[in-house]
Amino acid sequence: MSIYVEKNRRTKKQIQDAFLKILEGTSFEAITVGEIAKEAKINRGTFYLHYKDKYDLQERMEEELFGKLGDYIDELQSRYTSTITFEKEQERLAAMLFSFFESHSKILKIFLSDHGSAGFHFRLRDAFIEKVRNNIEKNEHFNATLNVPINYFLSFITAAFLGLIEEWIKNGLDRTPEEMTAMYVDIISFIKSQ
């Protein structure tokens, strides 16, 4: 890696870290580029070499997070080629997703807070739905056995899973990914038994 590329990467990380630090205590709307630059110990010109404005900064950070999530979901779901395999491995799949969210909890906690910009929750949900939809549509057996319209199915599973994630993050990750997985499985089992 060239020195220029590494310096560019470090500067972007400084800017992003500064943005997150400020966002912990200040609403997105109230943050200025000047504040971000000051916290990152760079000048405003350097900020503008990397981002158009704070909206561009946030959008690129979200895209990076959603890209990582999408790649992770692709990798996980590529292991489950049939509905039978998926049902057997659902607990393991959930555990791995809880681990992913735990490792990205800092940014999620801030973006999901009252200080984050409006709509992050919906953008996260939409990115999650789209990635799961793309993977489910590749599974002909799953589509053939699904008894409800796919958009309702996706809305339900996404809202339920992301609701658990949001509550877990709001509670300061008070449980391990394994405990969250057990809770998820217990909830699904309870719903099935009713």
Beta strands, then each sheet from edge to edge (+ up, - down):
end
